Amino acid sequence: MVDYKVTVFTGNLDHATTYSDVYIKLVGTDGESDRTRLRDYKGPLAFIEGAVSSFTVSCPESIGKLVLIELDKQHFSLFPEDSWFPAKVEVKSPEGDAYMVPIHRWITDNEVHSFREATALRVFEDNNPLGRKSRDQELKQRKEEYRWEVYKEGIPQCIKAKDPCSLPPEVRFSFTKTIQFAFTAITGMIELTLEGLANCKKKWKDMYHLSHVFWHKTPMADYVQKHWEEDVFFGYQYLNGINPMLIRRCTALPSNFPVTDGMVFPSGQSSLEEEMENGNIFLADYKLLDGVKTNTINGKKQYLMAPLVLLHKTPQDQLMPVAIQLKQTPADDNPIFFPTDSEYDWLMAKIFVRSADFNLHELNVHLLRTHLLAEVFTVSLLRNLPMVHPLYKLLIPHTRYTLQINIMARQLLISETGVFTKFAASGGEGMFTIMRRSMSSMTYSSLCIPDDIAERGLEDVPNFHYRDDGLQLWDIIHRFVQEVLGYYYKNDAEVEKDSELQKWISDIFVHGFLSKESTGIPQSFTSVAELVKFVTMVIFTCSAQHAAVNSGQYDFDGWMPNTPTSLQRPPPTKKGTTNEATMMDTFPDVNTTVHGMATVWLLSKQSTDFVPLGHYPKHHFTEETPCKLIKEFQGRLEEFEAGIKARNGSLGIPYTYLKPTEVENSVAL
């Protein structure tokens, strides 16, 4: 007889405990053990939350190299079925070889479940018949559990699931995350309801009353409240606010934006042509919003403009707005506004721009380009790559909670009764018009920050911290991905013949990018370099990009005048007709305002089980090289963060959204 030492690690999660009998079978290249009940001195406490318990499994002779294990639990007849979350199993053979089997999933029934030994294997090198059978069975089951569904035509497809409870347990929120998310949402609404605000359909009386309900201040939100009217802060937000994706260098004015030299340089100190040649003129064009059907809130028609904004980089390196046209088509009743206009004419023009920015940011930059794409990457990963695949091991941490948060977004934000549907200018039919237009204009290069920055001509714009931090993070992630995938894929031919890898990208192209070749998304991989770039984009999108456009939502949107979710009066059609009363009448009603505030507060609130970029509490890799590369990746992230802290110490407004310790590994909020 030979003995195998088996150590079972139960996850340190709420409700991970089982008191059932647990059985194991070891399957190797030369044989297998009997199905063995795992018993030790701990008795029923062997598989409680966080437990590490060791057992002996005896075999008549060596089973050779471990291929997989089979696990099942059988509850006592007098007790109800419980759920168990084994994290991993370690096996030490009589020859002294050590094996690790990652599990990281809930076992909720009494069926037998197979789990592969952790050494990463691509499909063309997985030659053991038992291993291949297990691989095929795993993917067959996953394709049943994770199915595609069309939520709305013209936007990326999603997971087929009616609610979070219909998801497989291992991809749902933890108990901790569920409770904290619900608590944050409920307490916010209770505060508003107790103050009589959540259902108040009245207009704001004045700025004093609006300031009174601006609760839960953060340092940045407080700064926004104090500086929202200033031109320099208006321009700053295009670079370092939560929508740094729209602005581009302007080399020729659009034909529908008839700005002249005298309008923006009334003293003749310069000319538009000269300033464009010097790279000092920038444009923000909200054309995707043109003609979008707007909402009706509290029985009142809402207004959403499609502005054009011209900005000028001053000799002091400040980005200043110099002209705003609120509609796409020039007309007598569509004046171009300038900083030299009356205080409220200019301020109202900026307010309409900021409201447009809110709607475009939330639907295109935030929902579509991070949440929905992350869901596509996740569903395709789970359908096409088994746990033993190296790319699965690399990407699975970057999919944590994404499916559930997106289901909740569809239920609570953009459904017929969702908060965005009810309280945003584009709520309803307009939301999907914007997303379809955004989808039609989205390209692969725009998802890759080095390409995107170059295409928008923003390589040398000063004080552009999103660009500086984003490019460095991209490079750090790219190096990590290149080293890990380079360890497994030695040449382009190996990439081409990995059928599972090819199915993954094909699914993404078809279901995520709707088979549109114009996007530039690869339909297959032909080289290691192509694979590395795409995987870098996936990780960057799910972590850094989402953090950049999500984490500051309450900071910038909590003070409603800076980013109104909706406006309930049309913009002025002639100058000299606005005042403070006009502004207060145009702002959204009290209930619209506070629902928007509560929502962005909820969406900016980190959970205590937040996992920062580069941290992998669930062990999937066991080979020495990728484990070493992970530590080096973490070291480079620490060095990068130290640089950010040093830079921020000299900034009037610190930029923190891409600090690695504040970037979540996945789209989890």
N, C-alpha and C positions, 0 to 999 in steps of 0.2 A: 504494500500500500504506500502511496505517496500523498503528502498533505499540502494543500494550498491554503495560504493565509488570505482571507477575504476581509477587507475593511469597508464598511458601508458608511457613507457620510449622508446624513439626513439634512436637508436644507435648513438654514437658519431663518425660516419664514414663519409668519403666523399661520397656524393650522396645518403645518407640514407634518405633524405627528400621525403615526398609525400605531394602533395596538393589535393589529391583525398579525397572524403568522405570515412571515415572509420566507419565500423559497427562492433558491437560485440554482441555475445549471451553468457550468462552465463548458464552453465549446471551443475546442482547439483544432489545430491542423491534423493532429493524430488521434483524436478521440474526444470524448466528452465525459463529464461527471454525471452521476445520478442527480436527479432533482432533489435538492437537499434543503431541509428546513434550517434556517439560521437561528441558533440559540446560543446565548451566553449567560453569564452570571447576572446581567441586568434584567433579565426576564422581559416583562412587557415594556420596560423603559429603554430598550435597545434602539428603538426607532422614533424617539421623541424629537421634537424640534431642536436642531443643532447637534444632535448626538453623533458621536464617532464610535462605532462598535466593530470589534474584530471577531472573526469566526474561523473555524477550520473546516475545509471541505476535503474529504478524502476520496481518492480514486485508486483503482487497482494498479494503474500505471500512468506514466506521464501522458498528458493530452497534447503535448507539443506546444507550439506557439499559440497563445490565446487569440481567438478570432472574435468572439462575442460572448455575451452572457444573456441568459434568459431570467427574467424576474417576474414573480407574481406574488400577490398577497391574498390570503384567504381569511375573511373575518369570521369571528365566532358566531354560531347560529343565533345566540341570544342578543347579539349586538348589531347595530346598524352598520352598513357599509361606510367606511371612512375614506378620506383622501390622504395620500402620502406623497411627499415631494423628496425623493432621493436626489442628491446633488451629483454624486459620483460613487463609483466603486473601484477600489484598488485591489489588485490581485498580485500576490507574490508567489512564484512557482517554486517547487523544490529545487530547481536548478539555480535559483537566485535571481531570475528575471522578474522585473517589476512592470506591471501593466496598469494603465488607468482607463476606466470606462466612463466618459461623461454621460450624464443622464439629463439633469436639469428639466425635468418635466413631472407633471402630476400623474400619479397612477390612481385612478378613481374606481377601478373595477377589479374583478378577480381573474381577468384574462392574463395570459402569458405575454410578456413584452420583451422584444429582443433589442439589445443595445450593443453597438460595435465597440471594439477596442479603439483607443483614441488616435492611433497613428494615422495621419491623413493619407487617403488613397483616392486617386482619380479613377474614373470608371474603367479606363483601359488597362490599369495595372491591378485591379481588384480581381485576382484570379482564383481565389478560393471559392468553390461552389456554394458553400454555406454562407460565405460573406456576400456573394453576389445575390443569392436568394434573399438574404436579409435586406440588402440595399434596395432591391426591386420592391419588396413588400413595404418597406418604409415609404418609398415614393408613391406607391399605389395608395396607401392609406392617406398620405398627405394631400394627394390630389382630390380625395373625397372630402377631406376636412377643409381645404382651402380652395374655394372655387371663385371664379371671376363673375362679376355682375356689372351690368351697365346701369349706373345710377342716373345719369343724364347723358343723352347723346352729345358727342362733341367734346367731352372731357374725359380724362383718364378713367379707366374702369377700376372697380374697387372689390373688396372682399364681399362675398355673398354671406351676409349675416344680418339677421333682423335686429339684434341687439347684442350688447357685450356678453350676455350670458350664453349666447349661442356660439361664441368663439371657443376653441379648444382651451382648456384651463391654463396651459403653459404660456399663452400669449396675452392673458388678461392682466389687468392691474393686480398688484399685490394687495393684500388686505390693508396694509398701511397706506398705500397710495389711494385706494378707494375711499377710506375714511377721511383722509386729509383733504382730498379733492372735494368731497361732498360737504365737509365742514366749512371749507373756505367759501364755497358757493352759497351755502345756507346762511352762514353768519352775515355775509355781505348783504343778502337780500332782506334778512331780518332787520338789520340796521336801517335800511332804506324804508322798509315797510313801517317800522315803528315811528320813523320821522314823517310818515305820511307822504313820501316822495315817489314810491314805486308806481303808484296809481294816479298821481297828480298830472292832469292833462293841461295844466295852465302854463302860460309863458313865464319866463324868468322876469322878475320885477326889475332887477338891476344887478350889477356885478357884485355888490356886497352879498346879496342872497346866494348867488352862485358860489362865491368863495366860501360861504358858510358850510356848504355840503361837500366841499372838496376834502374828503377824509382820507386816511391812510397815506399820508404824504411820504414820498421818498425824497432823498436829496435832489435827484434829477427832476422829479415832478415839481418840487418846490421851485427849482430854477426855471422850469418852463413857465410856471404861473407868473413869475416875475418878469420874464423876458419875451413872452410869446408875441408881443406886438412889434418887436424890433426887427428891422430888415436884416441885420447881420445874423440874428438867430434863425430867421426864415431861411436864409441861404445855407446856414450851417447844417440844417436838417437834411438837405439834399445829399450831403456827404456823410454825415455821422448820425443821422436819425435812423428810424426803423425802415425807411425806404430809400436806400442808397442806390437803387437799381434803375432809376429813370433818367437821371441827368446825363447829358452827353455834350462833348465839345461841339460848338456850332461853327461850321466853316462857310455856310451859306444860309441866309434866312429862308424859311419856308415861304412859298408864294402866298399862303393864306395868313401871313403874319406881317402886314405892311408897316414895319417900324422903320423910321428914317433917322438919320444922324441927329437932326435937330430935336427929335423927340427925347432921345436918351443922353445926348451931349449938348444941352441947350446953349452952353457957353462956347461951343466950338472947340473944346479942349482936345477932342479926338474925333475919330470917325469909326463907324461900325466895321468898315472894311479893314481899316488899320488894326483895330482891336481883334478882329477875327484872325487876321494874318499872324498876330502875336499870340494867338491861342488863349485870349482872355474872355471870349464870349461863349456862354453855355446855354443850352436849351433843355427845358422840361416840357414834353408834349404829351398831353393826356388824351390823345385822339381815340384811344380804345373806349373812352366813355361817351363818345359823340352819339347823340340820338338814343341813348339807353332809356328804356321805359323806367320812370321813377315811381317810387312808393307813394302810398297814401297812409299817413300816420295820424291817428286821432281825428280822422275824417278830413284831413287837410292834405292837399297835394304837396309833394316835396320836390326839391330842385337839386339837380346834380349837373354841374358844368363839365365841359371838356376843354380846360384852359390850355393856353400856350404861355410859357413863362420864359423870359429872357433874363439871364444873369450875367453879371460882369465881375471878373476878378480884379480887384483894385490893387494899386501899388502896395497896399498894406496886407496883401494876400487874403483879403476877405471876399467872400462870394456874396454879392449884393444883387437883389432883384432890381431890374431897371425898367421892365415893361411886362404887363400882364394883359392878355386878351382872353376873356372868359368863355368864348365860343369859338368853334373852329372856322366858321365862315365870317369874313369881314363884312360889316354892315354899319349903317348909321346908328342903329340901336345896339351895337356891340362895340362900345368904345374901348380903346387901349388905355389902360391905367398906368400912371407913373408915380414915382415917389414925390414928385412936385405937386401932385394933386392935393385936394383937401385931405385932412387927417382921416376922415371916415370913408371917403371914396377909396383911398389907397388901402386902408385896413380891411374894408369889405371885400375888395378884390383878393387880398391875401387869404381871407377867411374862406372864400369860395374855392380857392386853390387848395387850401389845406383839407377841406371837406372832400374834394375830389381825390386828394392823395390818400385819405383814409380808406375810401372805398376801393381804389385801385390796389393799394398796398395789401389790404386784407384778402381780397379775392384772387389777385394775380401773384403778387410777390410772396405772400405768406401761405394762403391755402393751397393754391395750385402748385407753385414751384417748390414748396417744401413738403407740406403734408401729403398731398395727393401723389406726388412722385415717390415719396418715401414709402407709401403704401404699395405702390406698384413694385418697387424694388423688393419689398418684403414678401408680398404674395408670390412673386416669381421665384424668389429664393426658396421659400418653403415648399413650393410645388415641384421644383426641379433639381434641388441639390440635397443629397442626404447629409446627415450629421458628420459623416466621415470625410466629406469633401473639403479640401483646404479652403475654398472660397466661402463655404458655409461657416466654417470656424472663424474666418476673418470678419464676415459681415453680420453674423447673427447678433452680436452685441449692439449693433447700430440699428436694430429693428425693434428694440424693447418698447413695449406699450403702444407702438404706432397704430396697430390695427384697432385697438380699443379707443384710443383718443380720437381717431378719425370717425369711428361709428358714432361716438358721442357728439362730434362736431356736426355730423349729418342729422342727428336727432335733435340737438339742443340749439344749434346755431343757424343752419340753413334749411331746415325743414319748413313746412307751411306755418308751424307755430314757433319756429326758432327765433332767438333774440335778434340775429342779424336780419332775418326776414321781416320782423315786425318793426325794427327800430333803425334801420339804415336806409339811406336814400335809394340805394340800388336793390333793396330787399325785394324778393319775389322774382318775377321774370327777368329783371335787369341783372341779377346776380349771374345767371347762367349765360346771358348775352356777353357779359364781360369775360367770364371764364372761357367761353368758346373763342372769342376774339383773341384772348391772351394765349390760348392753346395754339391757335393758328399762327401766331407770331413767334412762338417759342422755338429756340434753336439749341442744339447741343452746345455750341460755343458760348451761348449766353448763360449756360449752367456751369461753365468752367471759368472761374474768376480771372485767370491770366488772359484768356481769350476775350472775355467780356470787357475787362478794363481797357484792353488794347482797342477793341472795336469801338468803344465809346470815346476813345481819345483822352483818357483820364490818367495816363501814366505819370504825369508830372504835376498834377494839381496839388498845391500845398495843403497841409492840414487835413488830408483825407485818410483818417485813421482806419475806417472800414477796409479801404484798399490795402493799406500798409499791413495791418494785422491779418487780413484775409489772405493776401499773397504769401505771407510767411507761413501761415497755417497750411495752406495748400501745399507748399513745398515740403513741409514736415510730414504731412500725411502722404504725399506722393512718394517720398523717399521710403517711408515705412512700407507702403503697399508694394513698391518696386522690389524691396529686399525680401519681403515675405513671399510674394508670388514668384519672384526670381528663384527662390529656393526650390519651389515645386515645379516650375515650368522652365526648363533649361533652354528651350528653343521655340520658335514659332510653330513648328510642326506639332508639338505637344498641345499647344493651345487649340490648333485647328481640329485635332482628333478627339478632343474632350467633348463628347456628345452632350453631356449634362450641362456643361458650361455654355454650349451653343444654344441649348433649349432655354437657358436662363435669359440670355440677351434677346433671343427671338421673342419670347413671351413679353419682355419689356417693350420691345419695338411695336408689337401688335396690340397689346392691351393697354400699354401706358401712353404710347405716342401714336396710337391709332393707325399704324402702318404708313405714316406720312414720311416719305423719303426726304421731303423738304426740311425736316427737322435736323437732318444730319446725324441722327442717332444711328449707330451701327446696327445692322441686322444680324451680323455674325462677327466673330473675332478671328482675325487672320494673323495676329502677331502678339507677342508678349507686351510690347509697348502700347498697343491699342487697348489691351485688357487692363493694363495698369492705369492708364489715363481714365478709363470709364469707371473703374472701381474707386479711384481717387475722387472722382466727381460724386459718386454715390455716398461715400463716407462724408465728404465735405457738405453735401446737401443735407444729409440727415443730422449733422452735428453743428458745424460752424455756421453754415448759411442760415439754418433754422434759428440758431441763437441770435444771430445778427438782426433778424427781422421779427423775432418773437419776444425776446427777453425785455426789451424796452417799451413794450406796448403801454403799460401803465405810466411809465416815466413820461412818454410823449403824448399819449392819448387820454390820460386820466383827467387832465385839465381841458375840459371840453372846448373852450374857445380856440385852442391850438389845433384841434382836429375834430370838428363836429361830425358826428356820424351822418347827420342829415341837416338840411336847411329848409325852412318852410316859407321863404319868400323868394321871388326871383331876384336876380342881380339887378343893379341899377342899369337903366338903358341910356341914361345921360348923366353927366357929371354934376356935382353940386346939389344932389338931392338926398344925401345921406347924413345921418347923425347918430348919436348913441342910441336913441330910441329905435331907429331903423335896424341897427345891429341887434338889439335885444329882441325885436320882433322876428328877426330872421333866424336867430338861434333856435335849435330844437326845443320842444317843450320839456318840462321838468322830468316826466317819466322817461322820455327818450334819452335824455342826458344821463340820468342815474343808472338806467339799465346798461348803457354803454360803458359807464365808469365801472360798474360791478363786473361786467364781462371781461374787460381788459385787466382788471385786478386779478380775477380768477386765472386768466391765461398767462399771467406773469409770475405767479406764485409757485416757487419750486417746492417739490415734495421732499421730505427728509430722506427718502430712499433714492434721491437723485444720484446718478452715476456720471461723473465728469469724463470728458473726452480722454481716451487712452487708458482708462481703468477697466479691467475685465475681471470682476469678482467671480464669474463663472468660468472655470477653466475648460477650454476646448482643445488648445494645443498642448502637446506633451513633448514633442521633439525639442532638442536642446536649442537648435538655431532659431526657430520662431519665438521661443520663450525669451531668448536673449535679445532678439530684435524688439520685442514688446517693451522690455526694460529700457532699451536705448531710445525708443520712441517716447516713453514717459520722461526720460531725462531731457530730451530735446524740448518737450513741451514745458518742462519746468524752467529751462533756460529762457525760452521764449516769454514765459509769463514774467520772469524777473525783468526782462527788457520792457515789457508793457508797464509794469509798476514804476520803473525808473522814468519812462517817458511821461506817464500820467502825473507824476509829481510836479511837472513844470507846466501842466495844462490848466487853463481856467475851467474847462469842462472835461473831466477825465472820460476817456472812452474805455469801457470795461466789458462790452458785450462779447468780445472774442478772447477774453482771458480763459485759458484752457480749464481752470478750475470752476468757471461759471458757464462753460459750454457743455450741455448734456450730450452724452454719447449718441442719443437717438431722438427722434421726434416723439417726445413723451408728454407734451403739454400743448 
